[in-house]
Amino acid sequence: ELITATDGFAEARKVGEGGFGRVYRCDALPSLPRVACGFAVKTALVGVGAQGLAELQSEVRTLSAACHQSLLPLLGVCLAPARACLVYPLCRGGSLEDRLYRTPAALQRLRMLGFETPPPPLSSAARLRVLRDAASALHYLHTRSPMILHRDVSAGNILLD
């Protein structure tokens, strides 16, 4: 299903890449309710062994329990060792990094999300809202029991809708 929805994880559907792996966009997944924004399918860079699969299952349990208006909900998961994937709603506004720095690579990622022309710079008020929302989400994670530490907070990992 994920292979079909991403056209075989085609480069044309890739909207990002990070330490975990690559992120591909897709419009529909038959096993999930349709969402207007589409889906982001986050794949592991390499196949995961038994240890990696156990760690991913633990992460899925943790992510599934976290519920906050400024955290992306985990919508689905594929635990196939050869192609482990996490499925989230697609944030079509790009990352905070893309919107602040507007580098050629950032503008390319925004084009992949559907921007024909670069979006306007974020206003001061919008930047403050993003900061407030990110701080609220981190506070939620850090005050849970057990505490959840993100360990990779960056402008590139703050996604905008």
ABEGO torsion letter per residue (X at the ends): XAAAAAGGGBAAABABBBAAEBBBBBABBAABBBBAAEBBBBBBABBBBAAAAAAAAAAAAAAAABBBAABBBBABBBABAABBBBBBBBBAAEBAAAAAAGBAAAAAAAAAAGBABBBBBBBAAAAAAAAAAAAAAAAAAAABOBBBBAGABBAAABBBX
